[in-house]
Amino acid sequence: MRTIILALCALITNYVIAQTDTLNIYINTGQVRTIDSNLIAAKAFNKSSDFNFDAQVFRFNKGTSVYLQIHNEDTVNHVVDIESFVSQVSVKKNDVVGITLPFNNVGAFRIFESSENADQRYLGLSGLFVVEEKFRGHFFWNLKEFQSNMNQVIAEGGSMDLTNYRPNYFLINGLSNPKIDQDTLAKVRGNVGDTLQLFVLNSGNAVHSLHFHGYHVKVIYSSRSSEVVGWVKDTYALYKGEVVQLEIVPDKPGEYPVHDHNLVAITANNIYPKGMFTTLVIKP
Amino acid sequence: MRNLFLIVSLLLSTCLFAQTKTFLIARNSGEKVLADGRKIKSMGYATKLSENPGIPGPTLVYYEGDSVTIDLWNVSQGAPHTIHLHGLDVDQQNDGVPHLSFTVEHMKHGFYTFKAPHPGTYLYHCHVVSAIHVQGGMYGMLIVKPKNEVNKTWSNGYEYANEYNFLFSEIDTTWHHDSVMDHSTDHMHVKLPAYNPSYFLSNGSSGSQLFEQNMHLLIDQQTYVRVANMGYYGNRITFPSNVSVTIIDSDGRPLPKPILSDTLYMFPGERYGFLIEANAIHSDSFKVEYLDMNTLSSKGELFLKYSVVDDLNIEDIQKSELSIYPNPSGGELNVSLKNSSQLLESIHIRSLDGRLVYLSNPTDNKAFTNISLSSGVYVVSARLNTGVIIQERVIVL
């Protein structure tokens, strides 16, 4: 009995007192397989040394402290920012850098490649740190578009030119409609009356104007401007690098689309309807 | 006496039940005349078979709380069509998305029902292969007005003296060919051309056509302007320094705090409402730029001119100047000017209790035809391009 009490006390202590966990983040290089089976050179922050071009979302409990180790598995040096926490963390190729981050407040913060070499950021090194009090009813979209021939140029040692940027793949969490439906972080499911929180990061260079069918959403947070907090919108345009938290309280059941209203972005390699299109599924 | 009793009864029943029906015809065989005279194929919504479906479609005006039914008749001889009620938060059945709601096949009718939500600015458009059908012209503005309030943005909202609405979009003429518009029936696999628009539109007009959209602002009074973006580019609207602009609403909802601004950015699918006020008589223009979504570089622009005046110079007309027929009417009105040296800029029709029941911007032929009204007595106000407003009373039996 005494052992059980001690064990419980230890658990409670661990929960209440900020514990320092270790999180390994790997800078990986690889290829994204598109909906039409093309392969595009890309880079990503992952939790293992296996390349995976997914949401790049890292979730933390409020009140915890994390010892973060960034492993650079790439063949070039990188510089990493985590908004509101650290900036210009230099991680040389094949090196590991450790930092401790206290997560005292809830919020969503962008982790991204911040070197002057924008090519690296373009290839996909952009994700979210999300500090939460509870883990229910939260969904995450990392928006990203690619002009596939530009990825090829960069992969072969060239440099990108955004003057006439014309992306041909439009992705949410690395996926295109209808595959987005298979991503549990992205696919919004809930019930009438729930308070759902959607965290969205625009990791691309284009502006993405997301239109919600069925419901208006309330802007809880925007990294671009505090002016928009409290706005109630059915269409919200995310600028390059912007992070937003949107709240949805469904008042009726049904399946309702959400998509980029730049309708050219509902495509993959010019084929419609792919790209940035998914649905909210709300049960009674 | 009996007729008067009938009219009063009809007015009362309209007020109490507020059942509103709208009839739209989906067509694939439209022709759009661009500012340089070039003609292109278009799709669109019309209100009668003999009408060329315009770009954009008719502006639909309802009142908060109205029970609305839109009867969509597809006479396209081609693809199915729908109406997505953009921003109205209707239920799934009425949402107009093909695989989640229903489509309306050739020679079939589809009925969309909803209750008009919060007063504000909304859109409607086809959601079948939406990239092609919207570019083709199947879209329009939908306005919800506050019930029992005249010249107010919403109940307990802002008062204004005058109102304008502008719907921005673009045209890429390469999309207006049979090879694109007669798309594959495999709706999950339609190839789109590259998007390189060369015509930048406000209410379907560009270039020399825009003079019809000149605004008249009353000095020291607020003018309410609704703007909406139905293109695939963003808009940057720059206001001159000699007017005060306050952005007050977006997407059919008031902003928590009004924003004084000299620039407004608006992206595809968004709508904004703002109040303009000027305290000196002058003329100037708003600059509207069309921004590539990938680079935010400006690819086109137009200017919306305005004049600040001290009086809208409201005049009663001599019947010989304005042609409104038939009057009394059985339900449909045609309004045009007999004097061809002047142009009709807009038509407002109000019921005797001041409710705005019809509002329309200019059309290509300078006439407004087949305006459908329920029984009652109305005041038709026709604004000319000279700023003069002429009025006439009409009876609809």
Contacts between the chains, C-beta under 8 A, distances in Angstrom:
chain1	res1	chain2	res2	distance
A	145	B	294	7.8
A	162	B	294	8.0
A	162	B	295	6.4
A	163	B	295	7.4
A	164	B	295	7.7
A	165	B	294	4.5
A	165	B	295	5.4
A	166	B	194	7.3
A	166	B	294	6.3
A	167	B	294	6.2
A	205	B	294	6.8
A	205	B	295	7.9
A	206	B	293	5.3
A	206	B	294	4.4
A	206	B	295	7.9
A	207	B	234	6.2
A	207	B	267	6.1
A	207	B	293	5.1
A	207	B	296	6.7
A	208	B	293	7.8
A	209	B	234	7.6
A	209	B	267	3.9
A	209	B	268	4.6
A	209	B	269	5.6
A	209	B	270	6.7
A	209	B	293	7.5
A	211	B	86	7.3
A	211	B	268	7.9
A	211	B	269	4.3
A	213	B	84	7.5
A	213	B	95	5.6
A	213	B	97	6.9
A	214	B	89	5.9
A	214	B	90	7.8
A	214	B	91	7.8
A	214	B	92	7.2
A	214	B	95	6.8
A	215	B	89	5.9
A	216	B	87	7.9
A	216	B	89	6.4
A	216	B	251	6.8
A	216	B	252	7.8
A	216	B	253	6.5
A	227	B	259	6.8
A	230	B	256	4.1
A	230	B	257	8.0
A	231	B	250	6.5
A	231	B	253	7.6
A	231	B	255	6.2
A	231	B	256	6.9
A	232	B	251	7.3
A	232	B	253	4.2
A	233	B	250	6.3
A	233	B	251	4.7
A	233	B	253	7.4
A	233	B	270	7.8
A	234	B	86	7.5
A	234	B	87	4.5
A	234	B	89	7.2
A	234	B	251	4.8
A	234	B	252	7.4
A	234	B	269	7.7
A	235	B	87	7.5
A	235	B	251	5.9
A	235	B	267	7.3
A	235	B	268	7.6
A	235	B	269	3.9
A	235	B	270	4.7
A	235	B	271	8.0
A	237	B	234	7.3
A	237	B	265	7.7
A	237	B	267	3.7
A	237	B	268	8.0
A	237	B	270	6.6
A	251	B	89	8.0
A	252	B	91	5.7
A	253	B	92	7.9
A	254	B	91	6.1
A	254	B	92	3.4
A	254	B	95	7.7
A	254	B	100	7.9
A	255	B	92	6.1
A	255	B	100	5.5
A	256	B	92	6.6
A	256	B	95	6.6
A	256	B	100	7.6
A	257	B	95	7.9
A	257	B	97	5.6
A	257	B	100	7.1
A	260	B	268	7.8
A	261	B	267	7.4
A	261	B	268	4.0
A	261	B	269	3.2
A	261	B	270	8.0
A	262	B	232	4.9
A	262	B	233	7.8
A	262	B	267	7.6
A	262	B	268	4.8
A	262	B	293	4.8
A	263	B	130	5.5
A	263	B	131	3.9
A	263	B	134	6.1
A	263	B	135	7.7
A	263	B	232	5.8
A	263	B	268	7.4
A	264	B	131	6.4
A	264	B	192	7.0
A	264	B	195	5.1
A	264	B	232	5.2
A	264	B	293	7.9
A	265	B	293	7.6
A	266	B	130	7.4
A	266	B	131	6.4
A	267	B	131	7.3
A	267	B	192	5.9
A	270	B	191	5.6
A	270	B	192	5.0
A	270	B	193	7.5
A	270	B	194	7.5
A	271	B	189	6.1
A	271	B	190	7.1
A	271	B	191	5.8
A	271	B	192	7.6
A	272	B	129	6.3
A	272	B	131	5.4
A	272	B	132	7.7
A	272	B	189	8.0
A	272	B	190	4.6
A	272	B	191	7.7
A	272	B	192	5.5
A	273	B	129	7.7
A	273	B	130	7.9
A	273	B	187	7.5
A	273	B	188	6.7
A	273	B	190	7.7
A	279	B	100	7.4
